Amino acid sequence: MSLPADNGAAITDTGFWVYNAASGGSVVWSDGNPSPVTSVTATGLPSNQDLWLEVKAQNSAGWSAASARQKFTTLPLAPSAPTISSLTRVSDTQHTINLIRHDTPGAPYWWLRVMRRVFSGTWSGWTTIANPYAGISSYTDSGTTPERLYEWKIEVSNPSGSAASNIARAYTSPPPPPSVSAVRDELGQIVVTVAQPSPYWDELKTHLQISTDGGATYGAPIDLARALSYTVTSPTPSVYMFRARSYNDDDGKTGDGLTSAWVVSNAVDVITRPNPPSSLSPNGAVFDATEARTFSWQHNPVDTTSQTSYEVRYRESGASTWTTTGQTTSSVSEHTFPADTFTNGASWEWQVRTWGADEDPSDWSPTATFTTSAAPTATIQSPEMGSTLTGATCTLVWVFYDADGTAQSQWRAGLIRDGITVETRSGTGTASTVTFTTRLDNSATYTARVQVRDGSGLWSEWDTTTFTTDFAEPAAPVVSLSWDADRGAVVVSIENTQTADLHGVTLVQDTDGVWAWTDTTPTAPTGLTTDTDCVVAVDAAASDLALVLDTDGVPAAVAWSALTVADTTHNTVERSIDGGQTWTVVADGVAVDGSVSDATVPLGVDALYRAIAWSDLPSSATGEAAGITAPATSGFWAAGGVTVRIMQRVGAAPIIDSVRGLSTRVLHRFAGRTFPVETAGTARSRTASVAFSVSAEDMALVEQLAFAPAPHLIRAPDGQVIWASISDVDTPRVGALDWWDVGFTATEIEP
């Protein structure tokens, strides 16, 4: 504050008074220091209370009138912690916390937080689960789950501080043991093992009950406390079963005494012979008796003791006597018969019995059967081993043979190059030939193989043959490219060279520039010429001619042959828009010296084109790629063989706006989660709003396109290519102009 005017007499004192009312009231504090000051510190004021300050000044003439009272509020004292007086279990999913409050008018609770942590193998951190009204005396938590241990505390605060309550604990229904197993040991005792529940807290213990009548009745619970095993040291002859459950043991805590469900063990019969073996193999199988065969089964103990020995017996179906292995000491449930134990061309049956710890064996198992049969053979007839194929395809021919006279039922074949299988084929029935679809490379080595199966179900060994290839290839085609502005298409023209068009040989010119032909036979064909390109053009019939090159007076023989090419029957045209990394077929079956129009090329990109020439051997040759840039000046819309150019008039540029995303995206909300959870499949959606203008002369084409079925192809100037199904086409006329606006929605589909 500032001092008032002294009116000619010096101010000698200022007085400060604090009242508990805006007018009147009582003085709760005053300044006791007689001196003229402008500020004081008031102490001992009541907390969290509205108060009013009044000030006077004094000089030799007396006290001044009092100032207007100014209101202020004191801060509260830091709150005292509440007490959790009780924690009530409503269910596994609901618990109520009851509070004793210790707030006062001077130390009130302004804010209140309910905090919780959970033990699910380890303790989580403390988490605020609610910020309820600060005046509550109880709170119900509906977010708990079974098989957990929880702790809560309540934190209160005001501007002067905070305090936390005591910690309250509650258990929900405990997790059951995952399993209970019982087994006889070598001393004849029954050892019971209870699998540890998860989560597993210190106060979680186990009850065990024993049944000696196969689970019909159980004895009183045995408290295993924290132990997870129990041993019956002297079992009596009977069928034992056990069951265990978890329980909470924490006196005075909420959830103390809660139990899990019972989990029942297997049965243990005290030392008795096993049940008959099962799962016999082979059973219904066919195998070649000239090969060793392993027979197997499953030992089925009643008293849980392992197999100690076995006996296998077998006979030909219909025979009256058995052949037996005799009792064989082994814990392994299998027996291997050497090759030629059985004879081919017969049906057999067999049984097995086993011993456990008891001296008596099981009964014989149910009878299993099998058939013995000689495996078939496959012999490749063509291509012969070491032969040379003069075409680009391989047809494999084989002969089937089965000593038992059954017919071929299945086959499978493979084509291999450099140790890698490039094609596999298979089929059913008696076929003895297959043509691989893989086109063979020239001057390469391949291996073909075949395996056959007879009517008994036996497969032969693989028979293989290795061959090489040597065949003529067509001349590599040459492509030339041009741009069709009306259709937005690249026109690919192909030039093919046939046998009658090209024969020749490349020569190396002598240093003195002199060429000389030999006088020996065969004579050089008529019409032979040489030129600076070192290429000799010859007659189609010329072959294996000999040249002598004059090298500074020393003749040197040069052997050569006329070039041979296969005639081209058709071409394939391919396109690449990634610099030749990948190629897409534009057209197949293109005629010799033919051409094709590509109206699907993206606009505004650099495209490469190449042609592949094919002969009827078949063989092929790929020509050099040629490049062209598809202009991006306009777009095109095509369907049903009709193409419309998306024109651009002044102020009305073509527009293609697209929206894309996953079509099955769904958001789900779950209790206890703040934000939703998304589920989505892999299906995608993409729609485009298309708007452009055409002249009146193109409106007939627009109408054809509107009624054409999908797919529609839309190519935008920015390189977008969309195969789509389109909506109805809107075509309003633009004023009196000879233009029409065209608009529709396109939904992307599989092309």
C-alpha positions in Angstrom: 0.0 0.0 0.0 1.0 3.6 -0.2 0.7 6.2 2.7 -2.0 8.8 2.5 -1.4 12.6 2.5 -0.2 13.9 5.9 -2.2 17.2 5.8 0.8 19.1 7.2 1.6 16.8 10.1 3.9 13.8 9.6 2.4 10.3 9.7 3.7 8.5 12.8 2.0 5.1 12.6 0.0 2.8 10.4 -2.4 0.2 11.7 -3.5 -3.1 10.0 -6.5 -5.1 11.2 -7.9 -8.4 9.7 -11.6 -9.1 10.2 -13.7 -12.2 9.7 -16.5 -10.3 7.9 -16.9 -7.7 5.3 -18.4 -5.3 7.9 -18.5 -5.5 11.6 -17.2 -8.9 12.7 -14.3 -9.7 14.9 -10.6 -8.9 14.6 -8.6 -12.1 14.0 -5.3 -10.3 13.7 -3.8 -6.8 14.0 -0.4 -5.1 13.6 1.2 -4.3 16.9 4.3 -2.3 15.7 3.7 1.5 15.9 5.6 2.8 12.8 4.6 4.1 9.5 5.0 1.1 7.1 3.4 0.2 3.8 3.4 -3.6 4.2 3.2 -6.2 6.9 3.3 -10.1 7.2 0.3 -11.6 8.9 0.9 -15.0 10.7 -1.4 -17.3 12.5 -4.3 -16.7 10.3 -7.0 -19.4 10.1 -6.6 -21.7 7.0 -9.0 -22.0 4.0 -11.1 -19.0 5.1 -12.4 -15.7 3.6 -10.9 -12.7 5.5 -10.9 -8.9 5.1 -8.1 -6.4 5.6 -8.6 -2.8 7.0 -5.8 -0.1 7.3 -5.6 3.3 9.2 -2.9 6.0 9.4 -2.0 8.3 12.4 -0.3 11.6 12.9 -0.3 14.2 15.7 -3.8 15.1 14.9 -5.1 11.6 15.4 -6.2 8.5 13.4 -7.5 8.7 9.9 -10.7 7.1 8.8 -10.4 3.3 8.0 -9.8 2.2 4.4 -12.3 0.1 2.6 -11.9 -3.6 3.6 -10.2 -5.8 1.0 -11.2 -9.5 0.9 -8.7 -12.4 0.6 -8.8 -16.2 1.1 -6.1 -18.2 3.0 -4.7 -21.4 1.6 -5.9 -24.7 3.0 -3.5 -26.9 5.0 -2.2 -30.0 3.3 -4.8 -32.8 3.6 -4.5 -35.8 5.9 -4.5 -39.2 4.3 -7.8 -41.1 4.2 -8.1 -44.6 5.6 -9.4 -47.6 3.5 -11.5 -49.1 6.2 -12.7 -52.1 4.2 -12.6 -53.7 0.8 -15.7 -55.7 -0.1 -15.7 -58.4 -2.8 -18.9 -58.3 -4.9 -17.6 -60.7 -7.6 -14.4 -61.5 -9.5 -15.2 -58.4 -11.6 -16.4 -56.0 -9.0 -14.9 -54.7 -5.6 -16.0 -51.8 -3.4 -13.6 -49.7 -1.5 -14.9 -48.0 1.7 -13.1 -44.9 3.1 -12.8 -43.1 6.4 -12.2 -39.4 5.6 -9.8 -37.2 7.6 -10.5 -33.9 5.8 -11.3 -30.7 7.8 -12.5 -27.3 6.8 -8.9 -26.1 7.0 -7.5 -29.1 5.3 -10.1 -30.2 2.7 -9.9 -32.8 -0.1 -10.0 -31.0 -3.4 -9.1 -33.9 -5.6 -9.2 -37.6 -5.2 -7.6 -40.4 -7.3 -8.3 -44.2 -7.1 -5.1 -46.0 -7.9 -4.6 -49.8 -8.6 -1.9 -52.3 -9.5 -2.2 -55.9 -10.5 -0.1 -59.0 -10.1 -0.1 -61.2 -13.2 3.2 -62.9 -12.8 4.9 -59.6 -11.8 3.5 -56.5 -10.2 2.4 -53.8 -12.6 3.0 -50.1 -11.9 0.4 -48.0 -10.1 -2.3 -46.8 -12.5 -5.0 -44.2 -11.9 -8.3 -46.0 -12.7 -10.7 -43.2 -11.7 -10.9 -39.5 -10.6 -14.3 -39.5 -8.8 -15.9 -36.7 -6.9 -13.7 -35.7 -4.0 -16.5 -35.9 -1.5 -17.1 -39.7 -1.8 -16.8 -42.2 1.0 -16.8 -45.4 -1.2 -15.9 -46.4 -4.8 -16.7 -49.5 -6.8 -14.1 -50.9 -9.2 -15.8 -52.9 -12.0 -12.7 -53.6 -14.0 -11.2 -56.6 -12.2 -10.8 -60.1 -13.7 -10.4 -63.7 -12.3 -7.0 -65.2 -11.6 -5.4 -62.0 -10.4 -4.1 -60.3 -7.3 -5.0 -56.6 -6.9 -4.0 -53.7 -4.6 -5.6 -50.3 -4.3 -4.8 -47.0 -2.6 -6.6 -43.6 -2.5 -4.6 -40.4 -3.1 -6.1 -37.0 -2.0 -4.8 -33.5 -2.7 -5.4 -29.8 -2.5 -3.2 -26.8 -3.5 -1.0 -27.3 -0.4 -0.1 -30.9 -0.9 -1.3 -34.5 -1.2 -1.5 -37.7 0.8 -2.1 -41.4 0.1 -4.1 -43.9 2.0 -3.1 -47.3 3.3 -3.0 -50.1 0.7 -5.8 -52.6 0.5 -5.4 -56.0 -1.2 -7.9 -58.4 -2.8 -7.6 -61.8 -4.5 -10.0 -62.9 -7.3 -10.6 -66.6 -7.9 -7.2 -68.3 -8.3 -6.0 -70.0 -11.5 -6.3 -73.8 -11.5 -3.3 -76.0 -12.0 -2.8 -76.6 -15.7 -2.6 -80.3 -15.2 -2.2 -83.1 -12.6 -0.3 -86.2 -13.6 0.4 -89.5 -11.7 2.9 -92.2 -12.5 4.4 -95.3 -10.9 8.1 -95.1 -10.2 10.6 -98.0 -10.0 9.8 -98.5 -6.3 6.1 -99.0 -7.0 5.2 -95.7 -5.4 2.7 -93.3 -7.1 4.2 -89.9 -7.7 1.7 -87.1 -8.2 2.9 -83.9 -9.9 0.7 -80.7 -9.9 1.7 -78.2 -12.6 2.3 -74.7 -11.3 -0.6 -72.3 -12.0 0.0 -69.1 -13.8 0.1 -66.4 -12.5 1.6 -67.9 -9.2 1.7 -65.6 -6.2 3.1 -66.3 -2.7 -0.3 -66.8 -1.1 -1.4 -69.4 -3.6 -1.5 -72.9 -2.3 -2.8 -76.3 -3.3 -5.3 -78.9 -2.1 -5.0 -82.5 -3.2 -7.6 -85.3 -3.0 -7.1 -89.0 -3.6 -9.5 -91.6 -5.0 -9.0 -95.3 -4.9 -12.1 -96.3 -6.8 -11.2 -94.7 -10.2 -12.6 -91.3 -9.4 -16.1 -92.3 -8.0 -15.3 -90.8 -4.6 -12.5 -88.8 -3.1 -11.0 -88.5 0.4 -10.6 -85.3 2.5 -8.4 -82.6 1.0 -4.7 -82.7 1.7 -3.1 -79.3 2.2 0.1 -79.3 0.1 0.7 -75.7 1.0 3.3 -74.5 -1.5 4.4 -78.0 -2.5 3.5 -79.2 -6.0 4.1 -82.9 -5.7 2.9 -85.7 -3.5 3.9 -89.4 -3.2 1.7 -92.4 -2.2 4.4 -94.6 -0.7 2.5 -97.7 -0.2 -0.4 -97.9 -2.7 -2.9 -100.8 -2.4 -4.1 -102.7 -5.4 -6.8 -100.4 -6.9 -7.3 -97.8 -9.4 -5.9 -94.5 -8.1 -7.0 -91.0 -9.4 -6.1 -87.6 -8.0 -7.5 -84.1 -8.3 -6.0 -80.8 -7.2 -7.2 -77.2 -6.9 -5.6 -73.9 -6.0 -6.7 -71.7 -3.1 -5.9 -68.2 -1.7 -4.4 -68.3 1.8 -4.0 -64.8 3.2 -5.9 -64.3 6.5 -8.0 -61.2 6.7 -7.5 -60.2 3.1 -10.4 -60.0 0.7 -10.6 -63.1 -1.4 -8.9 -65.3 1.2 -10.1 -68.9 0.9 -11.3 -68.6 -2.7 -10.6 -71.8 -4.7 -10.2 -72.8 -8.3 -11.9 -75.6 -10.1 -10.7 -79.2 -9.5 -8.3 -80.6 -12.1 -8.3 -84.4 -12.4 -5.3 -86.6 -13.1 -4.9 -89.8 -15.2 -5.8 -93.1 -13.6 -3.0 -95.4 -12.2 -3.7 -99.1 -11.8 -1.4 -100.7 -9.3 0.9 -103.2 -11.3 -1.3 -105.0 -13.8 -0.8 -106.2 -17.3 -1.2 -103.7 -20.1 -4.1 -103.4 -22.5 -3.6 -104.7 -26.0 -1.4 -102.6 -28.2 -3.0 -100.2 -30.8 -2.0 -98.1 -33.8 -0.4 -100.9 -35.6 1.6 -100.0 -38.7 1.7 -101.2 -41.5 -2.1 -101.8 -41.7 -3.6 -101.9 -45.1 -0.3 -100.9 -46.7 1.5 -102.4 -49.7 5.3 -102.8 -49.8 8.0 -104.6 -51.7 9.1 -107.8 -49.8 12.6 -107.5 -51.2 13.1 -104.4 -48.9 13.5 -104.3 -45.1 10.3 -103.1 -43.3 9.8 -101.7 -39.8 6.6 -102.6 -37.9 5.4 -100.3 -35.1 2.6 -100.1 -32.5 1.6 -98.2 -29.3 2.1 -99.8 -25.9 -1.0 -99.2 -23.7 -0.2 -99.6 -20.0 -2.9 -99.6 -17.3 -0.5 -99.1 -14.5 1.6 -96.4 -16.4 4.7 -98.7 -16.5 6.7 -98.6 -19.7 7.0 -101.4 -22.2 9.7 -104.0 -21.2 9.3 -106.5 -24.0 7.1 -107.5 -26.9 6.2 -110.4 -29.3 5.2 -110.1 -32.9 3.5 -112.8 -34.9 2.4 -113.0 -38.6 1.0 -115.3 -41.2 -0.3 -115.3 -44.8 -4.0 -114.5 -44.8 -6.0 -117.8 -44.5 -3.1 -119.8 -43.0 -3.8 -121.7 -39.8 -0.4 -121.2 -38.1 1.6 -118.1 -37.0 5.3 -117.3 -37.3 6.5 -115.5 -34.2 9.5 -113.4 -33.1 9.2 -114.8 -29.6 9.3 -112.5 -26.5 11.9 -109.8 -27.3 13.3 -107.6 -24.5 13.0 -103.9 -25.7 11.4 -100.7 -24.6 11.0 -99.6 -28.2 7.6 -100.3 -29.8 8.9 -101.4 -33.2 10.5 -104.4 -34.9 12.3 -104.4 -38.2 12.0 -107.5 -40.5 14.9 -107.9 -42.9 14.4 -108.0 -46.7 12.8 -111.2 -48.1 11.2 -112.1 -44.8 7.9 -112.2 -46.8 7.3 -113.1 -50.4 5.7 -110.8 -52.9 2.3 -111.3 -54.4 0.5 -112.2 -51.1 -1.7 -110.8 -48.4 -0.6 -111.0 -44.7 -1.9 -110.4 -41.2 0.0 -109.7 -38.0 -0.5 -109.0 -34.3 1.6 -107.9 -31.3 1.5 -108.1 -27.5 3.6 -106.3 -24.9 4.8 -106.6 -21.3 5.0 -103.9 -18.7 6.2 -104.2 -15.1 3.7 -107.0 -14.5 4.8 -110.5 -15.3 1.9 -111.2 -17.6 1.6 -109.8 -21.2 -1.3 -108.0 -22.7 -3.8 -109.7 -24.9 -2.9 -109.9 -28.6 -3.7 -106.7 -30.5 -6.4 -106.5 -33.1 -5.2 -108.0 -36.4 -3.5 -105.6 -38.9 -3.1 -106.5 -42.6 -0.6 -105.7 -45.4 0.1 -106.8 -48.9 3.5 -107.5 -50.5 4.0 -106.7 -54.2 7.0 -106.1 -56.5 7.6 -102.4 -57.2 7.0 -101.4 -60.9 9.6 -100.0 -63.2 9.6 -97.1 -65.7 12.0 -97.1 -68.6 12.4 -93.9 -70.7 12.2 -94.5 -74.4 12.6 -90.9 -75.6 14.6 -88.8 -75.5 17.4 -91.3 -75.4 20.3 -90.9 -73.1 22.9 -88.6 -74.7 20.7 -87.6 -77.6 20.3 -84.1 -79.1 16.9 -82.4 -79.5 16.5 -80.2 -82.5 13.4 -78.5 -81.2 12.6 -76.3 -78.2 10.2 -78.7 -76.6 10.7 -82.1 -74.9 8.2 -84.9 -75.1 9.0 -87.7 -72.5 8.0 -91.3 -73.5 8.3 -94.2 -71.1 7.4 -97.9 -70.8 5.6 -99.2 -67.6 6.3 -102.7 -66.2 4.9 -104.5 -63.1 6.0 -108.1 -62.3 2.6 -108.7 -60.6 0.7 -107.6 -63.7 -1.1 -104.6 -62.2 -1.7 -101.6 -64.4 -0.1 -98.1 -64.0 -2.3 -95.9 -61.8 -0.3 -92.7 -61.5 2.9 -91.0 -62.9 5.0 -88.0 -62.2 7.8 -86.4 -64.3 10.3 -83.6 -63.9 12.6 -81.5 -66.1 15.9 -80.4 -64.6 18.6 -78.0 -65.7 21.8 -77.4 -63.7 20.5 -79.3 -60.8 17.3 -77.2 -60.5 13.9 -78.6 -61.3 12.3 -76.2 -63.8 9.0 -78.1 -64.3 7.1 -81.0 -62.7 4.1 -82.8 -64.2 1.9 -85.5 -62.8 -1.3 -87.4 -63.6 -3.4 -90.5 -63.1 -4.1 -93.5 -65.3 -2.0 -95.3 -67.9 -0.4 -92.5 -69.9 3.1 -93.1 -71.1 4.0 -89.7 -72.6 4.0 -86.1 -71.4 5.2 -82.9 -73.2 6.8 -80.3 -70.9 5.5 -76.8 -71.3 8.9 -75.2 -70.6 10.6 -74.0 -73.8 14.1 -75.3 -73.9 17.2 -73.1 -74.3 19.5 -73.7 -77.2 22.9 -75.4 -76.7 21.8 -76.5 -73.2 21.9 -79.8 -71.2 18.8 -81.1 -69.5 17.8 -84.1 -67.5 14.3 -85.6 -67.6 12.9 -88.1 -65.2 9.8 -90.2 -64.6 8.3 -92.3 -61.7 5.3 -94.6 -62.0 2.9 -96.2 -59.5 1.2 -99.5 -59.9 -2.3 -100.7 -59.0 -1.0 -101.9 -55.6 0.1 -98.4 -54.7 3.8 -98.9 -55.0 6.0 -96.3 -56.7 9.0 -97.2 -59.0 12.4 -95.7 -58.7 13.1 -92.6 -60.8 14.3 -93.3 -64.4 16.3 -90.5 -65.9 17.7 -89.4 -69.2 20.1 -86.6 -70.1 20.0 -84.8 -73.5 21.3 -81.6 -75.1 19.7 -79.1 -77.5 20.8 -77.8 -80.8 18.3 -76.1 -83.0 18.0 -73.1 -85.3 16.5 -69.9 -83.9 14.6 -67.3 -85.8 16.4 -64.0 -86.6 16.0 -61.4 -83.9 13.1 -59.1 -84.8 13.5 -55.3 -85.0 10.8 -53.0 -83.7 10.0 -49.4 -84.6 7.7 -47.2 -82.5 5.3 -44.3 -83.3 2.7 -42.4 -81.3 -1.0 -42.4 -82.3 -2.2 -39.2 -80.8 -5.9 -39.8 -81.5 -6.0 -43.1 -79.5 -3.2 -42.4 -77.1 -1.5 -45.5 -78.3 2.0 -46.7 -79.1 2.1 -48.4 -82.5 4.7 -51.1 -82.5 5.9 -52.2 -86.0 7.9 -55.4 -86.4 10.4 -56.3 -89.0 11.2 -60.1 -89.3 14.0 -61.7 -91.3 13.4 -65.1 -92.8 15.7 -67.8 -94.1 15.5 -66.7 -97.7 16.5 -63.2 -96.6 19.7 -63.7 -94.6 22.8 -65.9 -95.1 26.3 -64.7 -94.5 29.5 -64.8 -92.6 31.7 -62.2 -91.0 35.4 -62.1 -92.2 38.5 -60.4 -90.8 40.1 -58.3 -93.5 43.8 -58.7 -94.1 46.2 -55.9 -93.2 46.9 -55.2 -96.9 43.2 -55.1 -97.7 43.4 -57.8 -100.2 40.7 -60.6 -100.2 41.5 -63.9 -102.1 39.3 -67.0 -102.7 40.7 -70.5 -102.9 40.9 -72.3 -106.2 40.1 -75.6 -104.5 36.6 -77.0 -104.3 33.9 -76.3 -103.4 34.0 -73.2 -105.5 32.6 -70.0 -104.2 29.0 -69.4 -105.2 28.2 -67.0 -107.9 27.3 -63.5 -107.0 29.7 -63.5 -104.0 30.7 -60.0 -102.9 32.9 -58.5 -100.2 32.7 -55.0 -98.7 34.2 -52.9 -96.0 31.7 -54.2 -93.4 33.4 -57.6 -93.8 30.1 -59.4 -94.5 29.8 -61.9 -97.3 26.2 -62.3 -98.7 25.7 -65.8 -100.3 23.1 -68.0 -101.9 20.6 -69.8 -99.6 22.1 -73.1 -100.7 25.7 -72.3 -99.7 27.2 -74.1 -96.8 30.7 -75.1 -95.5 32.7 -73.1 -98.1 36.4 -72.6 -97.6 38.2 -69.2 -98.0 41.9 -68.5 -98.3 42.8 -65.0 -97.0 45.9 -63.5 -98.6 48.0 -62.3 -95.6 51.2 -60.6 -96.9 51.7 -63.4 -99.4 51.2 -66.2 -96.9 47.8 -67.9 -97.6 45.7 -68.7 -94.5 42.6 -71.1 -94.7 39.4 -69.7 -93.1 36.6 -72.1 -92.5 33.0 -70.7 -92.5 29.4 -71.7 -92.9 26.4 -69.9 -94.2 24.2 -68.5 -91.5 21.1 -70.6 -90.8 17.9 -69.2 -89.2 14.5 -70.7 -88.6 11.5 -69.1 -90.2 9.4 -66.9 -87.9 5.7 -68.0 -87.6 4.5 -65.3 -85.1 5.7 -62.7 -82.6 5.1 -61.6 -79.0 5.3 -57.9 -78.1 6.3 -56.9 -74.6 6.4 -53.5 -72.7 8.5 -52.3 -69.8 8.0 -49.1 -67.8 10.8 -49.7 -65.3 13.8 -49.5 -67.5 13.7 -53.2 -68.5 13.5 -54.7 -65.0 10.1 -56.3 -65.7 8.2 -56.9 -68.9 4.5 -57.2 -69.6 3.0 -59.0 -72.6 1.1 -56.5 -74.8 0.1 -58.9 -77.6 0.8 -62.5 -78.6 0.4 -64.2 -82.0 1.4 -61.0 -83.9 1.9 -61.8 -87.6 5.3 -61.8 -89.3 6.2 -58.2 -90.2 3.1 -57.2 -88.4 2.2 -54.4 -86.0 0.2 -53.8 -82.9 -1.3 -50.8 -81.1 -0.8 -50.5 -77.3 -3.6 -48.3 -75.9 -2.9 -49.4 -72.3 0.5 -47.7 -71.9 0.6 -45.2 -68.9 0.8 -41.6 -70.0 3.8 -39.5 -69.3 6.3 -42.4 -68.8 9.3 -43.7 -70.7 8.3 -47.0 -72.1 10.5 -49.8 -73.7 9.1 -52.2 -76.3 10.6 -55.4 -77.6 9.5 -58.3 -79.8 10.1 -62.0 -79.5 10.1 -64.0 -82.7 8.9 -67.6 -82.6 9.4 -70.5 -85.0 7.4 -73.7 -85.3 10.3 -75.9 -83.8 9.4 -74.1 -81.6 12.3 -71.8 -80.9 12.5 -68.1 -80.2 14.8 -65.0 -80.4 14.4 -61.7 -78.6 15.1 -58.5 -80.4 16.7 -55.3 -79.0 14.4 -53.0 -77.0 13.3 -49.6 -78.4 12.1 -46.7 -76.3 9.4 -44.0 -76.5 7.9 -41.4 -74.2 4.1 -41.5 -74.0 3.0 -37.8 -74.0 1.1 -36.6 -70.9 -0.9 -33.9 -72.6 -4.3 -35.6 -72.3 -6.0 -38.6 -70.9 -8.0 -41.5 -72.5 -10.9 -43.6 -71.5 -11.5 -46.9 -73.3 -13.8 -49.9 -73.2 -15.3 -52.5 -75.6 -12.7 -51.6 -78.3 -13.8 -47.9 -78.3 -11.4 -45.1 -77.2 -12.3 -41.5 -76.3 -9.7 -38.8 -75.7 -10.3 -36.8 -72.5 -10.2 -33.4 -74.1 -9.2 -30.2 -72.4 -10.9 -26.9 -73.2 -9.9 -23.5 -71.7 -10.6 -23.4 -67.9 -11.7 -27.1 -67.8 -8.7 -29.4 -67.4 -9.3 -33.1 -67.0 -9.8 -34.1 -63.3 -9.3 -37.5 -61.7 -9.6 -37.5 -57.9 -9.2 -40.8 -56.2 -10.0 -42.2 -52.8 -8.4 -45.5 -51.6 -8.3 -47.7 -48.5 -9.1 -51.1 -47.1 -12.7 -52.0 -47.9 -13.3 -54.2 -44.8 -11.9 -51.8 -42.1 -14.1 -51.9 -39.0 -13.6 -50.2 -35.6 -14.7 -52.0 -32.4 -15.0 -50.6 -28.9 -14.3 -52.8 -25.9 -15.1 -52.3 -22.2 -12.0 -51.0 -20.3 -10.3 -49.6 -23.4 -10.1 -45.9 -24.1 -9.7 -46.1 -27.8 -11.3 -48.5 -30.4 -9.5 -51.5 -32.0 -9.4 -51.9 -35.8 -10.0 -55.2 -37.7 -9.4 -55.3 -41.4 -8.9 -57.8 -44.2 -6.7 -57.5 -47.2 -9.4 -56.4 -49.7 -8.8 -52.9 -51.0 -11.0 -50.3 -52.5 -10.2 -47.4 -54.8 -12.7 -45.0 -56.4 -12.0 -42.1 -58.7 -14.2 -39.1 -59.6 -13.6 -38.4 -63.3 -14.5 -35.2 -65.0 -13.5 -34.0 -68.5 -14.9 -32.4 -71.7 -15.4 -33.7 -75.2 -16.5 -32.1 -78.4 -19.9 -32.8 -79.9 -18.3 -35.1 -82.6 -17.1 -37.4 -79.8 -20.4 -37.7 -77.9 -21.4 -40.8 -79.9 -18.3 -42.5 -78.7 -19.0 -41.4 -75.1 -22.5 -43.0 -75.4 -20.9 -46.3 -76.7 -18.5 -46.3 -73.7 -21.3 -45.6 -71.2 -23.2 -48.7 -72.3 -20.0 -50.9 -72.7 -19.5 -53.5 -69.9 -16.5 -53.6 -67.6 -13.6 -53.5 -67.6 -13.1 -49.8 -68.5 -9.5 -48.5 -68.7 -8.8 -44.9 -67.6 -5.4 -43.4 -68.2 -4.7 -40.0 -66.7 -2.1 -37.5 -67.8 -0.2 -38.0 -64.4 0.5 -41.7 -65.3 -2.5 -43.2 -63.3 -3.9 -46.4 -64.9 -7.2 -47.6 -63.5 -9.2 -50.7 -64.6 -12.6 -50.0 -63.4 -16.4 -50.4 -63.4 -18.1 -47.1 -64.0 -21.3 -45.5 -62.8 -23.9 -43.9 -65.1 -22.3 -41.2 -67.1 -23.5 -37.6 -66.6 -23.1 -35.5 -69.8 -24.5 -31.9 -69.4 -23.9 -29.5 -72.3 -21.7 -26.5 -71.7 -23.9 -23.5 -72.5 -24.2 -22.7 -76.1 -20.7 -24.0 -76.8 -20.1 -27.1 -78.9 -18.7 -28.9 -75.8 -20.1 -31.5 -73.4 -18.9 -32.1 -69.8 -18.6 -35.7 -68.9 -18.6 -37.0 -65.4 -18.8 -40.4 -63.6 -17.4 -42.4 -60.7 -15.0 -45.3 -61.4 -14.5 -48.2 -59.0 -11.2 -50.1 -59.5 -11.6 -53.8 -60.3 -9.4 -56.7 -61.3 -8.5 -56.2 -65.0 
